Amino acid sequence: MNRREFLLSRREFLGTVAAATVLPSFARQAASAKEWGSPVFDLHFHLRPQPAANLAHLDGAGVTKANLLTRGAALEQVRTIDAAAPGRFTWFNSYDVTKPDTEKALAQAIKDGARGFGEMKFHVAADGPELRRAYALAADLHVPILIHFQEVDHFAGEGAWSTGYAKMFESMLKAYPKTTFIGHADAFWANVSADYHDEAAYPAGPIVRGGLTDKWLADYPNLFGDLSANSGNNAMSRDPEFTADFLKRHQDKLFFGSDCSCTDGHGGGISQANNPSASRLSGKCVARETLTVLKRSTSDLVFSKIVWGNVHSLLRIPA
């Protein structure tokens, strides 16, 4: 988007929001609480090119607030959205970790108001020098880092991301104890089951107790889990008995996120278009589907922690 297009979309967005009469924050919380029994914070919400589309998804899914995941120079867009909908968004920033100015760019984003790094999704090793620089910087700046772990292609030629999760990542948890890691995506969530060996993006069937992710969430205070996308939904949907126990045991280590590409919070538009393996959620809103799974799988108190309380503690903002 060039500057002229951005300014036009900004004026259009502000006009749309003004016409719709933006409700105060407490009213949004009340609306979410009415639908879900608690206000809801979406930790994993990708910044959308047309500013109004960001609010359309939140309002449609019954979500109170969201954390925008941005990459590169996004400050002006973030400021535009925040000015039109004060208090509804926080943001993380990512930057190509193979570039020599990675640390400078990420540090500047934090100075500009970003509250963490992410989504870190690059074709590098999870224990490689590129991500190690980001891990160390996150510790120095006291911000979390959200990482996409994936070993199996969604489509031909995609490649893997932050590779070596099962074999190498525990060493990173030990090497960077002051870094707050948030795990996300296929390899992270498939490894809740002890029988997973990178054979599928989204394994099905009952979960075998003792999986690496389950164990590491218990063993390492610096590891947390982002329940977004088909990966998180799949892990929480395949074995209801396991899910109920998992959510109870890790109730302070988990965050609701959507990573949803639908247009309206109800499954509109093209969903899962570039991920044939996730066809089970085609035509559905991932946010709604995952909130439904969480709601039926745990108590009201634990649900409220996962969808609201935990992220406010993590980002050190008033709930």
TIBATOR-60084 format. One record per residue: residue number from 1; z, y, x of N, C-alpha, C, O in turn; residue in three letters. Coordinates in pm, whole numbers. Atoms other than C-alpha are relative to their C-alpha. Example, Ala and Ser with C-alpha at 12.3 -4.5 7.8 and 13.67 -1.06 7.14 Angstrom:
% TIBATOR-60084
   num     n_c3     n_c2     n_c1    ca_c3    ca_c2    ca_c1     c_c3     c_c2     c_c1     o_c3     o_c2     o_c1   residu
     1        0     -119       89      780     -450     1230        0      120       90       66      118      194      Ala
     2       -6     -119      -82      714     -106     1367       73      109      -77       90      220      -26      Ser
//
This chain:
% TIBATOR-60084
   num     n_c3     n_c2     n_c1    ca_c3    ca_c2    ca_c1     c_c3     c_c2     c_c1     o_c3     o_c2     o_c1   residu
     1        0     -119       84        0        0        0        0      125       89       87      141      174      Met
     2       -2     -121      -78      -99      337      146       96      102      -62      150       79     -171      Asn
     3     -101      -97       45      118      649      109      -35       57     -137       53       75     -221      Arg
     4       39      -57      129      -85      792     -181       29      -99     -113       82      -60     -218      Arg
     5      -27      101      103      -64      465     -376      149      -15      -24      194      -32     -138      Glu
     6     -145       14       14      307      443     -305       59      115      -81      143       93     -168      Phe
     7      -52     -115       71      374      797     -427      -38       -4     -147       42       32     -233      Leu
     8       41       14      139      172      734     -743       85     -104      -72      131      -80     -184      Leu
     9      -81      104       63      359      411     -812      144       46      -17      211        9     -113      Ser
    10     -136      -53       10      687      593     -744       14       90     -123      112       78     -197      Arg
    11       -6      -87      118      610      860    -1006       -9      -81     -128       61      -54     -225      Arg
    12       16       86      117      497      594    -1251      131      -73      -29      174      -84     -144      Glu
    13     -125       75       15      814      395    -1189      112       88      -56      182       49     -149      Phe
    14     -106      -89       45     1047      693    -1231      -20       41     -146       76       54     -222      Leu
    15       27      -33      139      874      786    -1553       32     -114      -93       85      -93     -202      Gly
    16      -28      118       81      900      433    -1685      149      -19      -20      195      -46     -131      Thr
    17     -145       18        8     1269      410    -1605       62      108      -88      149       79     -169      Val
    18      -55     -108       80     1341      750    -1756      -26      -22     -148       61        2     -232      Ala
    19       36       24      139     1159      657    -2075       82     -112      -61      113     -111     -180      Ala
    20      -74      116       48     1351      332    -2099      150       26      -10      223      -54      -66      Ala
    21     -141      -37       -2     1688      509    -2052       83     -105       73      130     -202       12      Thr
    22      -75       94      -81     1863      328    -1769      146        1      -42      208      107      -51      Val
    23     -140       12       40     2203      201    -1877       91       11      119       52      -26      230      Leu
    24      -96       -2     -110     2511      265    -1666       29     -141       50        4     -240      -19      Pro
    25      -26      130      -63     2618      -11    -1432       92      -87      -84       69     -207      -95      Ser
    26      -93       82       76     2906     -121    -1652      -67      -61     -122      -30     -171     -164      Phe
    27       71       56      114     2668     -169    -1945      -86     -117       41      -99     -214      -33      Ala
    28       78      113      -51     2444     -391    -1733       91     -120       22       54     -234       -9      Arg
    29      -95      109      -20     2749     -595    -1637       36      -64     -132       45     -187     -143      Gln
    30      -35       52      131     2842     -628    -2002     -113      -84      -58      -88     -187     -121      Ala
    31      114       75       51     2491     -742    -2091      -11     -136       66      -34     -237       -1      Ala
    32        4      128      -71     2493    -1010    -1820      116      -90      -42       99     -211      -60      Ser
    33     -116       79       39     2843    -1118    -1917      -20      -61     -139       25     -172     -164      Ala
    34       26       52      134     2731    -1159    -2278      -90     -122        4      -70     -218      -69      Lys
    35       94      113       -7     2445    -1389    -2179       52     -115       82       40     -231       42      Glu
    36      -38      105      -93     2595    -1580    -1886      151      -22       11      196     -115       78      Trp
    37     -145       13      -10     2968    -1530    -1931       58       70      120      179       66      142      Gly
    38      -41      -72     -119     2983    -1324    -1613     -114       92       41     -230       58       17      Ser
    39      109      -74      -64     2790    -1042    -1448      -60      -86      112        6     -175      165      Pro
    40       74       85      -94     2532    -1186    -1208      -61       85      110     -119      190       85      Val
    41       61      -64     -118     2425    -1084     -857      -96     -100       63      -56     -210       99      Phe
    42      104       84      -59     2099    -1229     -721      -12       36      148      -64      142      183      Asp
    43        3      -27     -144     2132    -1256     -342     -140       -7       58     -165       53      163      Leu
    44      130       30      -61     1771    -1364     -286     -113       49      -91     -173      -28     -165      His
    45       99      -63       86     1531    -1123     -455     -100       76       87      -65      177      148      Phe
    46      100      -62      -86     1208    -1033     -276      -52      131      -61      -87      137     -179      His
    47       50     -130       42     1103     -668     -296     -143      -13      -51     -229      -69       17      Leu
    48      131       11       63      804     -641     -529      -83      127       23      -27      236       27      Arg
    49       84     -115      -35      505     -413     -456        7      114     -100       14      231      -61      Pro
    50      -12     -103      102      524     -228     -788      147       17      -36      207      -77      -90      Gln
    51     -145      -17       16      875      -80     -813       55      -42     -136      162     -103     -142      Pro
    52      -51       34      132      910     -124    -1191       16     -151      -19       97     -195     -100      Ala
    53       -6      146       14      854     -498    -1152      134      -56       45      176     -162       -2      Ala
    54     -131       47      -44     1186     -531     -972      100       -1     -114      173      -99     -132      Asn
    55      -91       -8      113     1382     -416    -1277      -41      -92     -114       44     -144     -185      Leu
    56       46       85      108     1163     -612    -1517       54     -142       15       94     -204      -83      Ala
    57      -50      135      -19     1268     -940    -1360      151       -7      -19      201      -98      -85      His
    58     -145        1       14     1637     -853    -1336       41        7     -147      122      -74     -193      Leu
    59      -38      -16      139     1659     -735    -1696      -40     -122      -83       34     -165     -172      Asp
    60       45      116       76     1457    -1029    -1826       85     -123       21      104     -204      -70      Gly
    61      -81      119      -32     1675    -1286    -1651      148       22      -28      227      -71      -12      Ala
    62     -140      -28       25     2002    -1117    -1747       82       15      126      198      -25      132      Gly
    63      -65      -18     -130     2087    -1024    -1388       44      146       16      -32      238      -13      Val
    64      -57     -134      -11     2312     -725    -1317      -48       73      124      -93      187      116      Thr
    65       35      -60     -128     2238     -659     -949      -80     -100       82      -83     -219       52      Lys
    66       76       88      -88     2016     -796     -675       -3       55      141       10      175      165      Ala
    67       16      -34     -140     1980     -799     -300     -147      -12       35     -203     -121       34      Asn
    68      143       -2      -33     1628     -696     -200      -21      -55      140       42      -11      236      Leu
    69       38       51     -131     1479     -898       83     -129       71       41     -231       60      -27      Leu
    70      113      -81      -45     1243     -674      279      -39      -42      141       36     -110      211      Thr
    71       45       27     -137     1041     -701      598      -65      125       57     -150      188       -7      Arg
    72       61     -115      -66      955     -426      842       42      132      -63      156      147     -108      Gly
    73      -31     -136       48      935      -63      730        3        2     -153     -101        9     -217      Ala
    74      -14        4      146     1071      -71      375       96      105      -53      123      109     -173      Ala
    75     -107      -92       39     1326      212      370      -43       91     -114       35      113     -207      Leu
    76       43      -95      104     1120      451      156       -6      -69     -136       35      -11     -237      Glu
    77        4       75      126     1058      185     -109      140      -29      -52      166      -16     -172      Gln
    78     -137       29       41     1425       88     -113       66      125      -58      134      118     -160      Val
    79      -59     -124       48     1530      450     -154      -55       39     -138       19       90     -222      Arg
    80       60      -32      129     1287      497     -443       64      -83     -111       99      -30     -217      Thr
    81      -60       87      101     1426      199     -630      145       35      -24      192       38     -138      Ile
    82     -143      -32       12     1785      293     -558       21      132      -74      117      146     -150      Asp
    83      -14     -129       69     1731      650     -680      -21      -15     -150       43       55     -229      Ala
    84       30       18      142     1590      527    -1010      101      -91      -70      124      -78     -190      Ala
    85      -95       95       58     1847      250    -1063      122       -9       91      144     -111      156      Ala
    86     -113       -5      -93     2163      352     -874       97     -115      -21      135     -148     -133      Pro
    87     -102      103        4     2401       73     -787      -48     -139      -32       32     -233      -33      Gly
    88       49      133       39     2176     -216     -885      -55      -81      117      -77     -202      104      Arg
    89       61       71     -110     2038     -304     -545       73       24      133      115      136      163      Phe
    90      -26       -8     -142     2151     -379     -193     -126      -54       68     -220      -93        1      Thr
    91      119       54      -64     1905     -488       74       29      -59      136      120      -16      207      Trp
    92        7       60     -132     1847     -708      377     -136       34       59     -229       69      -14      Phe
    93      127      -23      -65     1572     -662      632      -28     -108      102       62     -157      170      Asn
    94       42       93     -106     1376     -900      851     -112       65       81     -173      163       41      Ser
    95      101      -55      -91     1139     -840     1139      -48     -115       86       29     -205      119      Tyr
    96       60      109      -78      905    -1061     1338       80      -25      128       82       57      219      Asp
    97      -90       29     -112     1142    -1230     1583      -73      -30      130      -10      -41      235      Val
    98       76       23     -124      861    -1296     1831      -36      131       70      -87      129      182      Thr
    99       34     -130      -58      815     -922     1894      110       47       95      228       16       74      Lys
   100     -100      -46      -96      989     -754     2189       97      103      -55      206      121        0      Pro
   101      -87     -104       54     1135     -478     1971       82      -49     -120      130       32     -200      Asp
   102      -72       57      114     1304     -715     1723      139       58      -17      175      104     -125      Thr
   103     -139      -45       10     1660     -613     1803        8      148      -37       93      187     -116      Glu
   104        1     -142       31     1580     -243     1792      -31       24     -146       35      105     -212      Lys
   105       41      -18      140     1407     -272     1454      107      -46      -97      134       22     -196      Ala
   106     -104       52       88     1680     -483     1296      123       89        3      183      116     -101      Leu
   107     -116      -89      -11     1957     -259     1427      -25      130      -76       67      183     -138      Ala
   108       32     -123       72     1778       45     1285       11      -20     -150       57       69     -221      Gln
   109      -11       28      143     1757     -119      943      145        3      -46      175       54     -154      Ala
   110     -143       -4       35     2134     -166      943       49      144       -2      125      182      -91      Ile
   111      -37     -143       -1     2179      200     1039      -52       71     -125       12      165     -175      Lys
   112       61      -62      119     1952      288      746       63      -49     -130       31        3     -237      Asp
   113      -69       44      121     2173       98      503      -15     -146      -37       51     -191     -131      Gly
   114       11      143       28     2063     -266      508      134      -68       28      207      -28      119      Ala
   115     -130       67      -13     2358     -503      472       -9     -136       66       91     -207       77      Arg
   116       14      127      -68     2216     -804      651     -143      -22       47     -230       61       21      Gly
   117      132       40      -47     1918     -977      812      -53     -110      -90       19     -204     -124      Phe
   118       58      108       78     1681    -1184      606     -106       51      -96     -117      170     -124      Gly
   119        2      143      -30     1500    -1365      493      -72      -23      133     -185       21      151      Glu
   120       61       30     -129     1435    -1487      847      -84     -126      -15      -32     -238      -17      Met
   121       94      111       26     1127    -1704      795     -116       13       97     -212       86       73      Lys
   122      100      -10     -105      922    -1755     1109      -26     -138       59       59     -227       52      Phe
   123       39      129      -59      740    -2038     1286       61      -13      140      -10      -16      240      His
   124      -74       16     -126     1006    -2077     1556      109     -104      -21      138     -143     -134      Val
   125     -108       99        8     1282    -2324     1636      132       67      -40      159      181       -2      Ala
   126     -129      -53       46     1623    -2276     1473       94       29      117      183      113      105      Ala
   127      -84      -24     -117     1781    -2291     1819      -77       66      113      -34       64      228      Asp
   128       83      -62     -103     1504    -2105     2002       47      139       38      133      196      -30      Gly
   129      -44     -131      -50     1541    -1779     2197      -27      113      -99       46      212     -101      Pro
   130       34     -108       93     1375    -1572     1924      110       20     -105      157      132     -127      Glu
   131     -106      -13      101     1632    -1648     1656      137       18       64      225       79        3      Leu
   132     -129      -20      -68     1917    -1661     1907       29      150       17      144      193        3      Arg
   133      -20     -145      -13     1864    -1288     1967       50       59     -131      137      146     -132      Arg
   134      -42      -51      131     1899    -1225     1594      141      -47      -34      219       29      -91      Ala
   135     -135       50       26     2209    -1447     1569      104       87       73      205      127       15      Tyr
   136      -94      -79      -80     2380    -1253     1848       13      142      -55      123      197      -60      Ala
   137       -3     -135       53     2283     -917     1700       76        6     -132      151      101     -156      Leu
   138      -73        5      127     2414    -1016     1355      150       -2       24      226       64      -47      Ala
   139     -143        3      -33     2750    -1096     1513       47      136       50      154      184       11      Ala
   140      -38     -131      -56     2756     -767     1705       12      107     -108       98      195     -101      Asp
   141        2     -102      105     2678     -565     1392       83      -40     -122       95       37     -217      Leu
   142      -86       49      108     2905     -774     1164      -74       -7     -133      -22       36     -237      His
   143       79       18      122     2630     -854      913      -47     -145       -8      -62     -211       95      Val
   144       48      138       14     2511    -1188      770     -149      -12       30     -223       87       28      Pro
   145      142       28      -24     2178    -1351      853      -42     -118      -88       18     -225      -81      Ile
   146       48      100       96     1986    -1548      587     -125      -66       57     -222        3       89      Leu
   147      106       73      -71     1757    -1820      726      -67     -103      -90       -1     -175     -164      Ile
   148       83       98       72     1475    -2025      571      -25     -119       92      -90     -106      196      His
   149       19      123      -78     1484    -2384      703      -97      -91      -73      -73     -128     -188      Phe
   150      101       85       65     1176    -2596      631      -72      -85      103     -120      -34      204      Gln
   151       65       94      -93     1032    -2905      801     -128      -60      -56     -209     -115       19      Glu
   152      114       64       66      770    -3021      546      -89      106      -62      -41      193     -134      Val
   153       95      -96       57      454    -2826      454        0       -6     -153       11     -113     -212      Asp
   154       22       -6      144      420    -2708       94     -148      -16      -32     -184      -64     -140      His
   155      144       11       15       43    -2696      140      -59      -20      139        5       10      239      Phe
   156       62       34     -128     -199    -2801      412       -8      121       92      -57      227       54      Ala
   157        9     -104     -101     -166    -2595      726      108      106       -5      104      201       73      Gly
   158     -105     -102        9      144    -2400      622       85        6      126      115      115      176      Glu
   159      -90        4     -115      356    -2512      915      145        4      -43      175       29     -160      Gly
   160     -143        5       29      734    -2538      936       67      129       46       10      209      120      Ala
   161      -71     -126      -24      996    -2264      959      142      -29       48      210     -114       -8      Trp
   162     -135       19      -56     1316    -2241     1166       28     -149       17      121     -205      -41      Ser
   163        1      145      -10     1262    -2598     1274      120      -56       77      183       13      157      Thr
   164     -106       70      -71     1516    -2851     1395      136       12      -65      238       -4        3      Gly
   165     -128      -21       67     1784    -2790     1134       96     -117       19      208      -98       65      Tyr
   166      -90      116       -4     1926    -3143     1124       42      -35      143      156      -78      165      Ala
   167      -28       42     -137     1908    -3201     1500       67      108       84      145       78      174      Lys
   168      -39     -106      -93     1984    -2861     1647       94      106      -57      165      172       19      Met
   169      -67     -119       51     2148    -2619     1407      152       -3       15      214      103       25      Phe
   170     -145        4      -18     2504    -2742     1440       40       64      132      146      127      141      Glu
   171      -31      -62     -129     2492    -2631     1802        1      152      -10       73      218       65      Ser
   172        1     -144       20     2412    -2278     1680      127       46      -72      182      152      -41      Met
   173     -125      -32       68     2711    -2279     1446      116        5       98      208       87       85      Leu
   174     -104        3     -103     2926    -2364     1746      -19      112      102       79      173      146      Lys
   175       28     -100     -105     2755    -2125     1989       22      143      -48       51      232       32      Ala
   176      -14     -135       55     2777    -1824     1754      105        0     -111       71       21     -228      Tyr
   177     -105       11      103     3113    -1859     1574       26      130      -74       84      127     -183      Pro
   178      -22     -129       65     3121    -1486     1491     -119       43      -85     -117      150     -146      Lys
   179      117      -29       82     2781    -1497     1320       17      -63     -137       52     -180     -148      Thr
   180       -4       52      137     2777    -1534      941     -139      -48      -38     -229       33      -61      Thr
   181      128       61       33     2492    -1775      864       -6      -31     -149       90      -84     -206      Phe
   182       26       41      139     2347    -1815      514     -122      -90        2     -232      -45       33      Ile
   183      110       96       -1     2135    -2128      483      -75        0     -132      -18       24     -239      Gly
   184       88       -5      117     1841    -2151      244     -121      -89       26     -156     -116      141      His
   185      129       70        1     1529    -2355      163       13     -151       18      122     -207       18      Ala
   186       15      144       19     1410    -2713      178       90      -84       88      165     -168       38      Asp
   187      -76       85      -91     1571    -2860      488      150       20      -19      227      -76       -9      Ala
   188     -142      -27       22     1904    -2691      420       50      -77     -121      153     -144     -112      Phe
   189      -50       61      122     1933    -2821       65      -30     -148      -10       49     -222      -71      Trp
   190       25      144        2     1769    -3161      109      106      -75       79      136     -191       49      Ala
   191     -100       64      -85     2031    -3235      374      141        0      -59      237      -28       12      Asn
   192     -127       30       66     2312    -3235      119       15     -151      -16      126     -201      -35      Val
   193       -2      146       13     2217    -3604       97      -10      -65      138      -92      -24      221      Ser
   194       -7       63     -132     2297    -3833      390     -123      -84       33     -141     -122      148      Ala
   195      117       85      -24     1974    -4031      348     -128       79       21     -237       21       19      Asp
   196      121      -81      -16     1735    -3739      406      -46        1      144       34       17      237      Tyr
   197       57        3     -135     1499    -3760      705     -135       73        4     -231       23       62      His
   198      120      -85       -2     1237    -3485      649     -123      -68      -58     -236      -41      -17      Asp
   199      114       72       56     1021    -3713      438      -64       71     -119     -176       38     -157      Glu
   200       54      -72      115      972    -3473      143       65      137       -7      177      156       40      Ala
   201      -57     -133       15     1022    -3107       62      116       -2      -99      219       61      -76      Ala
   202     -100        1      107     1221    -3183     -253       29     -144      -43      -29     -191     -140      Tyr
   203      -30      140       34     1368    -3536     -260       65       -9     -138      132       83     -184      Pro
   204      -54       23      134     1466    -3683     -597      103     -112        5      121     -179      107      Ala
   205      -94      111       13     1730    -3925     -716      141       36       41      167      146       90      Gly
   206     -142      -24      -31     2104    -3958     -665       22       38      146      -49       -8      235      Pro
   207      -33      -46     -134     2258    -3789     -362       99      -95       65      197     -135        4      Ile
   208      -90       83      -79     2419    -4001      -93      103       90       68       67      181      142      Val
   209     -105      -85      -54     2752    -3850        3        0        0      153      -38      -98      217      Arg
   210       -9      -10     -145     2805    -3728      358     -115       70       66     -133       58      187      Gly
   211      114      -72      -58     2495    -3512      405       44      111       94      156      162       83      Gly
   212      -35      -97     -103     2487    -3268      694       39      136      -58      139      195      -16      Leu
   213      -30     -131       56     2479    -2951      484      136        0      -69      213       94      -54      Thr
   214     -129       14       67     2772    -3069      274      113        0      104      214       69       88      Asp
   215     -103       10     -105     2968    -3156      589       18      132       73      131      174       97      Lys
   216      -10     -124      -78     2885    -2835      777       60      114      -82      131      199      -26      Trp
   217      -63     -102       83     2981    -2614      482      152      -15        2      225       84       -5      Leu
   218     -144       25       -6     3323    -2777      498       57       26      139      169       75      151      Ala
   219      -53       -4     -136     3357    -2779      876      -10      136       68       70      166      157      Asp
   220       26     -124      -71     3224    -2436      976       22      122      -91      -53      141     -187      Tyr
   221      -28     -117       85     3374    -2117      828     -110      105        3     -112      193      -83      Pro
   222      106      -99      -11     3067    -1919      940     -130      -42      -67     -232       25      -51      Asn
   223      120       45       71     2817    -2117      727       20       12     -150      122      -30     -205      Leu
   224        0      -17      145     2735    -2029      366     -133      -50      -55     -227      -73       20      Phe
   225      121       52       61     2473    -2147      117      -57       91     -107       16      139     -194      Gly
   226       75      -77       98     2210    -1955      -82      -71      -99      -92     -159     -173      -48      Asp
   227       46      102       95     2131    -2159     -397     -136       32      -61     -170      -24     -165      Leu
   228      124      -46       61     1793    -1996     -458     -115      -99       16     -105     -200       86      Ser
   229      128       69       -9     1440    -2130     -502        3     -140      -60      106     -187     -108      Ala
   230        8      137       47     1320    -2472     -607       91      -91       81      145     -188       28      Asn
   231      -82       85      -87     1511    -2615     -311      145       -6      -45      202     -114      -56      Ser
   232     -137       -1       48     1853    -2502     -430       13      -58     -139      106     -133     -167      Gly
   233       -2       53      136     1773    -2579     -792      -14     -152        0       56     -221      -74      Asn
   234       22      144       -8     1646    -2926     -701      126      -73       47      163     -176       -8      Asn
   235     -120       63      -53     1957    -3007     -499      111       -5     -104      187     -102     -109      Ala
   236     -106       -5      101     2184    -2903     -787      -37      -70     -130       49      -89     -216      Met
   237       46       62      125     1975    -3073    -1058       -9     -152        6      -10     -218      -99      Ser
   238       36      142      -12     1924    -3425     -921      115      -96      -20       91     -214      -46      Arg
   239     -115       90       10     2278    -3565     -941      118       78      -57      197      134       19      Asp
   240     -102      -84       64     2511    -3397    -1196      143      -27       48      222       67       62      Pro
   241     -135       30      -46     2823    -3579    -1078       26       60      138      132      118      162      Glu
   242      -13      -60     -133     2765    -3474     -718        9      152      -10       93      214       56      Phe
   243        4     -146       11     2684    -3117     -822      134       57      -43      181      155       15      Thr
   244     -129      -51       49     3008    -3068    -1014      104       -1      111      180       95      126      Ala
   245      -97       10     -109     3214    -3187     -718      -36       95      114       52      159      171      Asp
   246       48      -87     -109     3002    -2996     -462       34      146      -28       85      216       60      Phe
   247      -27     -139       35     3036    -2664     -646      150       29        3      191      137       44      Leu
   248     -145      -20       -1     3410    -2709     -685       52        8      143      134       94      176      Lys
   249      -49        4     -139     3464    -2797     -316      -44      121       80       31      169      165      Arg
   250       55     -109      -80     3245    -2518     -181       -8      130      -80      -94      214      -52      His
   251        9     -113       91     3313    -2257     -448        8      136       68      -40      235       14      Gln
   252      -11     -126      -73     3393    -1989     -187     -111       20      103     -112      121      173      Asp
   253      102       -5     -105     3088    -2061       32     -142       12      -56     -239       10       21      Lys
   254      132        6       63     2800    -2041     -219      -33      129      -72       55      197     -125      Leu
   255       49     -120       66     2586    -1758     -359     -118      -35      -89     -206     -111      -50      Phe
   256      119       12       84     2349    -1750     -653     -112       87       55      -89      200       96      Phe
   257      121      -75      -32     1995    -1642     -567     -114      -59      -80     -107     -173     -124      Gly
   258      112       52       79     1664    -1676     -746     -121      -37       85     -173     -148       73      Ser
   259      126       19      -73     1371    -1641     -502     -110      -35     -100     -191     -125      -77      Asp
   260       91       29      111     1169    -1631     -823     -116       98        0      -98      217       24      Cys
   261      118      -85        0      815    -1499     -851      -52       29     -140     -158       90     -154      Ser
   262       48      -29      134      785    -1484    -1230       13      151      -28       89      220       39      Cys
   263       11     -143       19      714    -1141    -1373      106       61      -91      135      180      -82      Thr
   264      -80      -58      107      959    -1105    -1659      138      -62      -19      207      -29     -115      Asp
   265     -128       65       17     1267    -1322    -1606       -1     -109     -106      104     -158     -147      Gly
   266       15      108      100     1131    -1575    -1857     -111      -97       37     -150     -180      -45      His
   267      105       93      -44      865    -1755    -1653     -141       53      -13     -236      -23        6      Gly
   268      133      -57       17      576    -1518    -1715      -76       14      132      -17       10      240      Gly
   269       83      -16     -120      287    -1471    -1474      -24     -133       68      -15     -239        6      Gly
   270       28      120      -79      206    -1718    -1199      123      -34       82      162       41      171      Ile
   271     -122       41      -69      511    -1907    -1079      -29     -123       85     -101     -213       42      Ser
   272       18      112      -92      519    -2146     -781     -148      -22       36     -189     -135       64      Gln
   273      144       13      -19      148    -2074     -727      -39      -57      134     -139     -127      146      Ala
   274       36       42     -134      151    -2143     -356       86     -116       47       99     -141      167      Asn
   275      -90      109      -34      386    -2439     -370      -15     -114     -101       69     -129     -190      Asn
   276       24      108       97      240    -2741     -556      116      -97      -14      135     -157     -120      Pro
   277     -112       93        5      546    -2949     -469      109       47      -96      194      -32     -138      Ser
   278     -102      -56       89      755    -2719     -688      -51       15     -143       -2      100     -217      Ala
   279       60      -13      132      546    -2772    -1002      100      -24     -113       75       16     -226      Ser
   280     -102       24      103      859    -2885    -1188       53      131      -59      106      132     -170      Arg
   281      -46     -129       49      944    -2514    -1221     -114       93      -38      -91      212      -63      Leu
   282      113      -84       40      595    -2388    -1305       21       49     -143       60      -27     -231      Ser
   283      -17      -57      133      605    -2154    -1602      144       26      -39      172       55     -155      Gly
   284     -141      -23       28      981    -2116    -1574       54      107       94       -1      130      201      Lys
   285      -69      -96      -86     1211    -1849    -1436      104      -75       81      195     -136       25      Cys
   286      -93       73      -86     1394    -1994    -1137      142       53      -18      238      -24      -16      Val
   287     -133      -58       21     1683    -1752    -1192       67      -62     -122      181     -107     -115      Ala
   288      -56       56      123     1735    -1872    -1549       29     -149       14      133     -196      -32      Arg
   289      -19      144      -15     1693    -2238    -1458      123      -31       84      201     -120       49      Glu
   290     -114       27      -88     1947    -2223    -1175      131       47      -61      233      -21      -49      Thr
   291     -122      -45       68     2199    -2016    -1370       42     -100     -107      162     -124     -126      Leu
   292      -31      100      102     2177    -2275    -1647       64     -123       62      161     -177        8      Thr
   293      -57      116      -69     2244    -2560    -1404      142       30       45      232      -52       26      Val
   294     -133      -36      -48     2540    -2378    -1251       98       13     -115      213      -30     -105      Leu
   295      -88      -24      114     2682    -2282    -1590       52     -130      -59      168     -140      -98      Lys
   296      -43      126       61     2689    -2638    -1717       72      -92       97      125     -196       57      Arg
   297      -50       91     -102     2813    -2785    -1389      139       35       51      197      -40      129      Ser
   298     -128      -41      -57     3135    -2596    -1326       79       84      -98       31      115     -208      Thr
   299      -87      -80       86     3421    -2395    -1471      -45      145       -2     -123      188       82      Ser
   300       35     -142        9     3392    -2033    -1580       44       75      126      -28      164      173      Asp
   301      -51      -68     -119     3603    -1924    -1282      -90      -25      121     -126       69      192      Leu
   302       85       33     -115     3392    -2106    -1023     -139       59      -19     -198      110       76      Val
   303      131      -60       29     3070    -1994    -1191        2      149       35      -90      200       99      Phe
   304       -8     -143      -27     3185    -1632    -1172        9       31      149      -48      130      196      Ser
   305       -4      -18     -145     3267    -1667     -803     -139      -10       61     -180       74      140      Lys
   306      130       29      -61     2926    -1811     -719     -105      104      -37     -188      141       47      Ile
   307      105      -93       43     2719    -1565     -923       39      146       13      -44      234       -9      Val
   308      -42     -140       -5     2927    -1251     -868      101       30      112       74      112      199      Trp
   309     -109      -37      -89     3250    -1250     -669      -27      -23      147        4       63      229      Gly
   310       16       34     -141     3150    -1422     -345      -89       99       75      -59      137      188      Asn
   311       93      -89      -70     2859    -1194     -263       61      138       22       32      204      122      Val
   312      -66     -129      -19     3070     -883     -313       97       -6      117      112       91      192      His
   313      -88       17     -116     3322    -1019      -64      -81       -4      128      -44       58      228      Ser
   314       84       12     -119     3045    -1108      181      -53      136       46      -49      168      164      Leu
   315       63     -128      -33     2880     -765      165       98      116        1       61      230       25      Leu
   316     -108      -99       -4     3213     -581      142      -31      119      -90      -23      235      -49      Arg
   317       22     -103      100     3124     -390     -173       89      -28     -120      118     -144     -149      Ile
   318      -87       22      116     3345     -336     -481      -70      -81     -108     -188      -59     -136      Pro
   319       58       81      107     3290     -591     -755       17       66     -135      -26       11     -236      Ala
//
